[in-house]
Amino acid sequence: AASGVAPVDSDPSGLPLLIGVGADAADANFQFIVRDSAAAFKVDTGIPKTAPAGTEMYEVEILAPAGVSTVALSLTRLSDGTVFSNEISGTALLPPDTAFFNPYAWISVGGVSSTIGLALAGMSIESNI
């Protein structure tokens, strides 16, 4: 997401200029989310977000070539190889290809008294610019 704001307990689909994977409080499954500055578009991956904390690993791949109005995403649950892949193109909800994007990860349980964790096992960023 193109945001320098610290995360708060809010739904990820509310973040401006977003391309990624997340789940709003009301979602049973992870969603492929794209959002411009005004509205979000979500695609249900069919992969439940209900795994106990620390027991599941996922691989996320996002391809968003410069100057092209297409974004491709792949989400893989590594424990059993379940894969979701989708491509969104031509939608007005995609952020402008001139926007700066950076990796952004957070997790929340909607309160301050619960234990929660997030681990990133690796990250790779490639550019064709």
Secondary structure by P-SEA (a helix, b strand, c coil): ccccccccccccccccccccccccccccccccccccccbbbbbbcccccccccccbbbbbbbbbcccccbbbbbbbcccccccccccccccccccccccccccccccccccccccccccccbbbbbbcc
